[in-house]
């Protein structure tokens, strides 16, 4: 009997068919550490599962990979579910993975922590970026489902606490694949057209899967980019979503979000009543002070006897007039005395008093006073100023004093 010789492709296909017929390998769970994780442009994911003693090649096609909630990373411990088969082209067997779950935690929990860490590193949750809520909003925009109980609770509380505010509902789905883009789109719409002074977005309680729309990145970024303050009111008190970190204010429940969005009209009435009472007391004090001033004015002597007051003022005016006249006279007398003393001093120093004792002042025709014979020429006309007049003469000669010659 002739021995059959297989081709490589035949062998690979034979092994593949044998493995495909093993029921245990059609749906198998494999635990291991992710290694060499790569995502190709085709959308397929290729990676290796390994443990201390072995390794297993794995592939997850684009269709299955699109359902991943978290981002697989090298070194992560996971449980992969799929089927074992052979890829005939290279003859290597591998795990065709349908689902991938982080070990020890659900894929949603891991996805939550990954997105939270990434957005936190970007500064999306920075407290310095949080916007304060308006104290007295005129319009409240609510982004939630129109069919749930949460919206009715929020509207009821808003009407009870602050009925003057207008409530605008932007209905969206809050669960399912279509929910995240609808929520984000409604927030962007409300912000762009200034639908409200504050936005409340949220839903009632549920599982992590039910609340997942508020853990999507597109919703978190829409909240963070809104110029209008956003209140995240998702689930119950223990529930925490990515939207809570991105929002300007986190409310524990939808009802709590409505309570924190507006003031309470009862408290406002109490405040107004308090200030009204203070204003009334202040007005009463002012009026009483006015009455007291009026009573004092009525009791004043001027109002009691205005003519007598005028006479007293006239007497005071006469007295002040006398004081002013006497003061002026004293000042004039003092001035006269000072003038006389100064005149006497000037008279004593005057050169003309010397002339009365027989002296004279010799001057040239231009008025120059002569103090030396060097200033005079023989035949020059001079004038002599005496005490009672002036004499015109001519210089017929000049001679120095003998005592000056000896010097």
ABEGO torsion letter per residue (X at the ends): XBBBBBBAAAAAAAAAAAAAABAAAABBBBBBBBBGBBBBAAGBBBBBBBBAABBBBBBBBAAAAAABABBBBBGBBBBBBEBBBBBAAAGBBBBBBABBBBBGBBAAAAAAAAAAAAAAAAGAABAAABBBBBABBABBBBBBBAABAAAAAAAAAAAAABAABBBBBBBBBABEAAAAAAAAAAAAAAAAAGABABBBBEBBBEBAAAAAAAABAAAAAAAAABABBBBBBBEBAABBBAAAAABABBBABAAAAAAAABBBAAAAAAAAAAAAAAAAAAAAAAAAAAAAAAAAAAABAAAABAAAAAAAAAAAAAAAAAAAAAAAAAAAAAAAAAAAAAAAAAAAABAAAAAAAGBBBBBBAAGBBBABAAABBBGBBBBBBBAAEBBBBBBABBBBBAAAAAX
